[in-house]
Amino acid sequence: MTEGAATGALERAWAVLLREYDGAIGLDGTWQVADGCIVKAPFGTKGGPGEAEAPGRTPTDRGKPGTTRHHVTEGQGIPVAGRITGANRHDCPKLAALLDAQVIEPAPTELPHLAIERGYDDDPCRAEAIARGSTGQSPPQASAERPGPPPGHPDHHPPRRWVVEVSHAWCNRFRRVLIRWAKQALTSLGFLHLAACLIIARKVRPAQSLSG
């Protein structure tokens, strides 16, 4: 698993399956969604400075070691990129690397938009997204201090982020991805890549059978 991640073999397999999915079902590149999900890492040691991919203190689980699993999906929730970091790392600095990790960029029918969660929501992140061809992002979550745009406003968009939650739920069906059992970052990343391959293969094979 470590070798598959290190050599890029799993990413290449992921890209092949995405192209098969695009041919059989069709990727939706008009919108992309980025989000992170914290998972447990019971055998990990808490990472120190510079160890961005090592498990870190989970802020929501009494400081136990944990990992954040980052995803980018196309508009229907199919994963096109994945990264891992320590649970104690802020999401925003990782957005550029996450967008660059896309194994295939779905061809949009119009200029793509990127929907993000609030952890990625600041001006540098928006600038990184725009530099990579995204025309805009869904507005941040509304609050008393920052109310969302009203219906009919050009910046008012329907809910988009739910599709990445579906992608995380699909990944959580895999024991090696639901909990980070591996100590080495490349091993953990390899299991994430393998999970993405299996998710897509299980969707594209029935579609190919029907079309055949």
C-alpha positions as a printed NumPy array, in Angstrom:
array([[  0.   ,   0.   ,   0.   ],
       [  2.858,   2.351,   0.857],
       [  4.589,   1.623,  -2.448],
       [  1.36 ,   2.168,  -4.395],
       [  1.013,   5.635,  -2.88 ],
       [  4.696,   6.496,  -3.208],
       [  4.925,   5.551,  -6.891],
       [  1.578,   7.069,  -7.826],
       [  0.23 ,   3.702,  -9.038],
       [ -2.96 ,   4.037,  -7.02 ],
       [ -3.527,   7.586,  -8.252],
       [ -3.105,   6.412, -11.847],
       [ -5.645,   3.629, -11.271],
       [ -7.969,   6.209,  -9.706],
       [ -7.626,   8.42 , -12.802],
       [ -8.389,   5.493, -15.138],
       [-11.541,   4.66 , -13.181],
       [-12.636,   8.304, -13.218],
       [-12.339,   8.37 , -16.997],
       [-14.377,   5.168, -17.208],
       [-16.979,   6.712, -14.913],
       [-17.052,   9.832, -17.075],
       [-17.677,   7.712, -20.157],
       [-20.359,   5.535, -18.577],
       [-22.17 ,   8.008, -16.295],
       [-20.59 ,  11.439, -16.675],
       [-18.626,  13.573, -14.246],
       [-20.11 ,  16.89 , -13.167],
       [-17.281,  19.415, -13.311],
       [-19.465,  22.516, -13.072],
       [-19.2  ,  22.458,  -9.263],
       [-16.507,  21.027,  -7.029],
       [-16.659,  20.65 ,  -3.26 ],
       [-13.809,  20.561,  -0.728],
       [-14.143,  19.387,   2.86 ],
       [-12.228,  17.726,   5.68 ],
       [-13.264,  14.962,   8.066],
       [-11.467,  14.158,  11.35 ],
       [-10.931,  10.453,  12.076],
       [ -9.275,   8.617,  14.947],
       [ -5.657,   7.414,  14.791],
       [ -5.252,   5.136,  17.836],
       [ -1.759,   3.896,  16.941],
       [ -0.406,   7.276,  15.926],
       [  1.859,   9.517,  17.95 ],
       [  1.005,  13.173,  18.035],
       [  2.987,  14.904,  15.324],
       [  5.492,  17.624,  16.052],
       [  6.373,  20.784,  14.109],
       [  6.852,  20.07 ,  10.426],
       [  5.077,  16.72 ,  10.512],
       [  1.984,  17.909,   8.702],
       [  0.718,  14.424,   7.788],
       [  1.341,  12.84 ,  11.181],
       [ -1.581,  12.372,  13.582],
       [ -2.186,  15.356,  15.83 ],
       [ -4.306,  16.252,  18.833],
       [ -7.993,  16.004,  17.956],
       [ -9.712,  19.169,  19.202],
       [-13.081,  17.413,  19.499],
       [-11.895,  14.193,  21.201],
       [-10.003,  15.239,  24.348],
       [ -6.735,  15.704,  22.485],
       [ -6.419,  12.079,  21.335],
       [ -4.359,  11.438,  18.186],
       [ -6.35 ,  11.953,  15.015],
       [ -6.091,  12.658,  11.294],
       [ -8.029,  14.954,   8.986],
       [ -9.058,  13.356,   5.711],
       [ -9.459,  16.024,   3.006],
       [-11.543,  15.452,  -0.125],
       [-12.377,  17.25 ,  -3.325],
       [-15.389,  15.856,  -5.168],
       [-17.119,  16.71 ,  -8.4  ],
       [-20.725,  17.87 ,  -8.327],
       [-22.188,  14.429,  -7.603],
       [-19.837,  13.474,  -4.762],
       [-17.352,  11.346,  -6.713],
       [-13.895,  11.896,  -5.157],
       [-11.284,  13.432,  -7.458],
       [ -8.612,  14.293,  -4.86 ],
       [ -7.628,  13.216,  -1.357],
       [ -5.016,  14.257,   1.208],
       [ -4.377,  13.6  ,   4.889],
       [ -3.039,  15.876,   7.625],
       [ -2.891,  15.85 ,  11.4  ],
       [ -6.144,  16.664,  13.149],
       [ -4.456,  19.675,  14.767],
       [ -3.642,  21.326,  11.421],
       [ -5.741,  24.18 ,  10.087],
       [ -7.578,  23.36 ,   6.884],
       [ -6.958,  26.57 ,   4.947],
       [ -3.212,  26.203,   4.186],
       [ -3.916,  22.765,   2.704],
       [ -6.496,  23.855,   0.138],
       [ -3.99 ,  24.67 ,  -2.61 ],
       [ -2.229,  21.308,  -2.251],
       [ -5.593,  19.542,  -2.148],
       [ -6.739,  21.192,  -5.386],
       [ -3.39 ,  20.362,  -7.   ],
       [ -3.807,  16.706,  -5.949],
       [ -6.742,  16.129,  -8.3  ],
       [ -6.008,  12.978, -10.261],
       [ -8.287,  14.173, -13.07 ],
       [-10.08 ,  17.475, -13.531],
       [-13.635,  16.94 , -14.83 ],
       [-14.341,  19.023, -17.914],
       [-16.987,  21.582, -16.88 ],
       [-19.862,  22.659, -19.066],
       [-19.201,  26.172, -17.749],
       [-16.477,  27.757, -15.633],
       [-16.261,  25.69 , -12.421],
       [-17.268,  26.849,  -8.975],
       [-15.834,  25.57 ,  -5.713],
       [-17.97 ,  25.095,  -2.61 ],
       [-16.01 ,  25.   ,   0.637],
       [-16.597,  24.616,   4.347],
       [-15.689,  27.406,   6.735],
       [-12.278,  25.94 ,   7.567],
       [-11.144,  26.892,   4.061],
       [-12.938,  30.23 ,   4.021],
       [-10.555,  33.169,   3.904],
       [ -9.117,  35.464,   1.266],
       [ -5.881,  33.487,   0.585],
       [ -7.905,  30.317,   0.018],
       [-10.235,  32.1  ,  -2.338],
       [ -7.249,  33.508,  -4.224],
       [ -5.737,  30.013,  -4.561],
       [ -9.022,  28.681,  -5.928],
       [ -9.351,  31.524,  -8.432],
       [ -5.74 ,  31.009,  -9.536],
       [ -6.665,  27.404, -10.355],
       [ -9.576,  28.331, -12.598],
       [-12.51 ,  28.458, -10.207],
       [-14.836,  31.365, -10.925],
       [-16.139,  31.607,  -7.388],
       [-17.172,  29.816,  -4.252],
       [-20.378,  29.284,  -2.391],
       [-20.839,  31.915,   0.317],
       [-19.684,  31.095,   3.854],
       [-22.158,  29.769,   6.363],
       [-24.541,  32.49 ,   7.443],
       [-24.38 ,  33.826,  10.979],
       [-25.723,  36.775,  12.936],
       [-22.564,  38.735,  12.12 ],
       [-22.407,  37.632,   8.475],
       [-25.9  ,  36.943,   7.143],
       [-26.118,  35.062,   3.893],
       [-27.356,  36.668,   0.67 ],
       [-31.13 ,  36.653,   0.173],
       [-32.859,  34.464,  -2.461],
       [-32.472,  35.935,  -5.915],
       [-29.089,  37.492,  -5.125],
       [-26.329,  36.442,  -7.59 ],
       [-24.257,  35.074,  -4.685],
       [-27.113,  32.971,  -3.311],
       [-26.612,  29.315,  -4.253],
       [-28.521,  26.151,  -3.356],
       [-26.818,  23.733,  -0.903],
       [-23.778,  22.145,  -2.526],
       [-21.581,  20.808,   0.257],
       [-23.785,  17.826,   1.068],
       [-22.259,  15.822,  -1.796],
       [-18.837,  15.751,  -0.12 ],
       [-20.496,  14.513,   3.07 ],
       [-21.819,  11.628,   0.993],
       [-18.281,  10.975,  -0.238],
       [-16.992,  10.872,   3.347],
       [-19.792,   8.447,   4.238],
       [-18.757,   6.151,   1.385],
       [-15.149,   6.213,   2.625],
       [-16.277,   5.469,   6.169],
       [-17.422,   2.037,   4.995],
       [-13.757,   1.042,   4.752],
       [-12.231,   0.092,   8.097],
       [ -8.752,   1.282,   7.144],
       [-10.099,   4.701,   6.201],
       [-12.74 ,   5.139,   8.892],
       [ -9.924,   4.862,  11.47 ],
       [ -6.281,   5.544,  10.681],
       [ -4.574,   2.371,  11.853],
       [ -1.343,   2.972,   9.896],
       [  1.446,   4.995,  11.461],
       [  3.116,   5.921,   8.167],
       [  1.449,   8.734,   6.271],
       [  2.008,   7.112,   2.87 ],
       [  0.317,   3.91 ,   4.007],
       [ -2.692,   5.832,   5.261],
       [ -2.823,   7.862,   2.051],
       [ -2.599,   4.653,   0.016],
       [ -5.654,   3.227,   1.745],
       [ -7.523,   6.458,   1.004],
       [ -6.598,   6.191,  -2.674],
       [ -7.643,   2.523,  -2.736],
       [-10.991,   3.394,  -1.151],
       [-11.597,   6.018,  -3.857],
       [-10.826,   3.431,  -6.544],
       [-13.26 ,   0.914,  -5.041],
       [-16.014,   3.514,  -4.635],
       [-15.807,   4.496,  -8.298],
       [-15.418,   0.912,  -9.579],
       [-18.547,  -0.185,  -7.706],
       [-20.508,   2.566,  -9.441],
       [-19.101,   2.321, -12.937],
       [-19.281,  -1.447, -13.429],
       [-23.099,  -1.72 , -13.186],
       [-23.453,   1.272, -15.512],
       [-21.125,  -0.329, -18.059],
       [-23.075,  -3.592, -17.822],
       [-26.346,  -1.815, -18.564],
       [-24.891,   0.115, -21.491],
       [-23.284,  -3.034, -22.874]])
